[in-house]
Each structure stands twice: as structure tokens, then as C-alpha cells.
Amino acid sequence: MFRKLRELYREYKPYVRVDLIMYGVLILAIILYFIFASVFG
């Protein structure tokens, strides 16, 4: 069971990393947007 999970994790690790980077960039963009809206709005 755990060996299978580990193989799946090793197989999908790059995709998971790309997803995390994309979500981080998205959250950063939203935060920056709110900062700019509050400063210049």
C-alpha cells in the first residue's frame, strides 16, 4: 500500500511542484492587486 503510494508520489512530484508554484504566484498576484487597489484607489 505505502509502496504504491510512494511510487505514485514519485511519479507526480514534478506536477505537484508546478501546481504549488502556480498557486503561489496566483496568491501573490491577488495580494499585490489588493495592495495596489488600496494605495492607488
C-alpha positions in Angstrom: 0.0 0.0 0.0 2.6 2.5 1.1 5.0 1.4 -1.7 2.3 2.1 -4.3 1.6 5.5 -2.8 5.3 6.3 -2.8 5.6 5.3 -6.5 2.6 7.5 -7.3 4.1 10.3 -5.4 7.4 10.0 -7.1 5.6 9.9 -10.5 3.6 13.0 -9.8 6.1 15.0 -7.8 7.1 17.4 -10.6 3.4 18.1 -11.5 2.6 18.8 -7.8 5.6 21.2 -7.6 4.4 23.1 -10.7 0.9 23.3 -9.2 2.2 24.7 -5.9 4.3 27.3 -7.8 1.3 28.3 -9.9 -0.9 28.7 -6.8 1.8 30.7 -5.0 2.1 33.1 -8.0 -1.6 33.4 -8.1 -1.9 34.2 -4.4 1.0 36.7 -4.7 -0.7 38.4 -7.6 -4.0 38.7 -5.7 -2.2 40.2 -2.6 -0.3 42.6 -4.8 -3.6 43.6 -6.5 -5.2 44.4 -3.2 -2.2 46.4 -2.1 -2.2 48.5 -5.3 -6.0 48.9 -5.1 -5.8 50.2 -1.5 -2.9 52.5 -2.2 -3.9 53.9 -5.5 -7.7 53.5 -5.2 
